[in-house]
Amino acid sequence: MEDPSYPIGKFSFDKDATAEKRSAWIRDIAQAPAALRKATTGLTAAQLDTPYREGGWTVRQVVHHLADSHMNSFARFKLALTENAPQIKPYSQDAWVTLADVKGMDIAPSLAIIDGLHARWATLLSSLTAADFSRTFMHPENGPTVLDRALQIYAWHGKHHTAHITKLRERSGW
């Protein structure tokens, strides 16, 4: 039986990144907004407030989390590209999804953020060289993170959370 926490499987880092693989991961980031819009189209307020699994976030929280998380990642990429191994600030994603801009708020503003953000992010990523992808930022809990790894994480992350929604829809017959 599929684990509802990891509907596409857990993240796995590919240490053998190539230009072709990076292009595919960048394409995943570019296509994530359309996939998320498709996954959420037509959902009612009650459906948006349904957790994707027992003890999990609601669909609404997942959408707003994607905007928050990907904004942070985009900023981390820009910091790593313009500074020497900058220290980044982590945040409590579980606390962020309980704030007023998430609870009960329409998902349209976050979908709009994701649309614009991913357009900019994919453009930035497409301009990078192999050397750029070897640049790092310092995470206070995880240590140095190379941009190749961050690229792969966020290509996976968008698909991972979109699958939470699509699998919930399938299970629920929506």
C-alpha positions in Angstrom: 0.0 0.0 0.0 1.2 3.5 -0.9 2.4 5.7 2.0 0.1 8.8 1.9 3.0 10.9 3.4 5.2 10.1 0.4 2.9 9.5 -2.6 5.8 9.8 -5.1 8.4 8.3 -2.8 10.9 10.0 -0.5 13.4 12.4 -2.0 16.6 10.8 -3.3 19.6 13.0 -4.2 21.2 12.2 -7.6 24.9 12.9 -7.2 25.5 12.5 -10.9 23.7 15.6 -12.1 24.1 16.3 -15.8 22.9 19.2 -18.0 20.1 17.0 -19.3 19.0 16.0 -15.8 19.1 19.6 -14.6 17.0 20.6 -17.6 14.4 18.1 -16.6 14.4 19.3 -13.0 14.1 22.9 -14.1 11.2 21.8 -16.3 9.6 20.2 -13.3 9.8 23.5 -11.5 8.5 25.4 -14.5 5.5 23.1 -14.8 4.7 22.8 -11.1 2.2 25.8 -11.1 0.0 24.3 -13.8 0.0 20.9 -12.2 -1.0 22.5 -8.8 -3.7 24.6 -10.4 -5.1 21.4 -12.2 -5.0 19.5 -8.9 -6.9 22.2 -7.0 -9.4 23.3 -9.7 -13.0 23.0 -8.6 -12.4 22.1 -5.0 -14.9 23.4 -2.5 -14.0 25.2 0.7 -14.8 22.0 2.6 -12.5 20.0 0.3 -9.7 22.6 0.7 -10.0 22.1 4.4 -9.6 18.4 4.2 -6.3 16.9 5.4 -4.6 14.9 2.6 -3.9 12.2 5.2 -4.8 11.6 8.9 -2.8 14.0 10.9 -1.6 15.9 7.8 -2.1 19.3 6.5 -5.2 20.4 4.7 -5.2 21.0 0.9 -5.4 24.7 1.7 -2.3 24.5 4.0 -0.4 22.5 1.4 -1.0 25.2 -1.3 0.0 28.1 1.0 3.0 26.0 2.2 4.2 25.6 -1.4 4.2 29.4 -1.9 6.0 29.9 1.4 8.5 27.2 0.9 9.3 28.0 -2.7 9.7 31.7 -1.9 12.3 30.8 0.7 14.1 28.5 -1.7 14.2 31.1 -4.5 15.7 33.6 -2.0 18.2 30.9 -0.9 19.3 30.3 -4.5 19.8 34.1 -5.1 21.8 34.4 -1.9 24.0 31.4 -2.8 24.6 32.9 -6.3 25.5 36.4 -5.0 27.3 35.6 -1.7 29.9 33.2 -0.6 28.2 30.3 1.2 25.6 32.5 3.0 24.0 31.4 6.2 20.3 31.1 5.6 17.5 31.3 8.2 15.3 28.2 8.6 11.6 28.7 9.5 9.0 26.5 11.2 6.7 25.3 8.3 4.3 23.7 10.8 3.9 27.1 12.6 3.6 29.0 9.3 0.6 26.9 8.2 -1.3 28.0 11.3 -1.1 31.7 10.6 -4.0 33.9 9.5 -2.7 34.1 5.9 -3.2 30.4 5.6 -6.2 29.3 7.7 -9.4 29.9 5.8 -7.8 32.1 3.2 -8.5 31.7 -0.5 -5.7 29.8 -2.3 -5.8 32.1 -5.3 -3.2 34.5 -4.0 -0.8 31.7 -3.3 -1.4 30.2 -6.7 -0.6 33.6 -8.2 2.6 33.8 -6.2 3.6 30.3 -7.3 2.9 31.2 -11.0 5.1 34.3 -10.9 7.7 32.9 -8.7 8.2 29.7 -10.7 8.4 31.7 -14.0 11.3 33.8 -12.5 12.9 30.8 -10.8 12.9 28.7 -14.0 14.4 31.6 -15.9 17.1 32.0 -13.3 17.8 28.3 -13.1 18.1 28.0 -16.9 20.8 30.6 -16.9 23.1 28.8 -14.5 26.3 27.0 -15.3 27.4 23.7 -13.9 29.8 25.7 -11.6 26.8 27.8 -10.4 25.0 24.6 -9.3 28.0 23.7 -7.2 27.6 26.9 -5.1 26.3 26.4 -1.6 24.4 28.0 1.2 24.8 27.1 4.9 21.7 25.7 6.7 22.2 26.0 10.5 20.7 22.5 11.0 21.7 20.7 7.8 25.1 22.3 7.1 26.2 23.2 3.6 23.6 22.6 0.8 24.8 22.6 -2.8 22.4 24.2 -5.3 22.4 20.9 -7.3 20.7 19.3 -4.3 18.4 22.2 -3.7 17.3 22.1 -7.4 16.5 18.4 -7.1 14.7 18.8 -3.7 12.4 21.5 -5.1 11.7 19.7 -8.4 10.6 16.8 -6.2 8.8 19.0 -3.6 6.3 20.5 -6.0 5.4 17.1 -7.4 5.3 15.6 -3.9 2.8 18.1 -2.5 0.7 18.2 -5.7 0.5 14.4 -5.4 -0.9 14.8 -1.9 -3.8 16.6 -3.4 -4.3 14.4 -6.5 -4.2 11.2 -4.4 -6.7 12.7 -1.9 -9.0 13.5 -4.8 -8.7 10.0 -6.1 -9.3 8.4 -2.7 -12.3 10.7 -2.1 -13.8 10.5 -5.6 -13.6 14.2 -6.1 
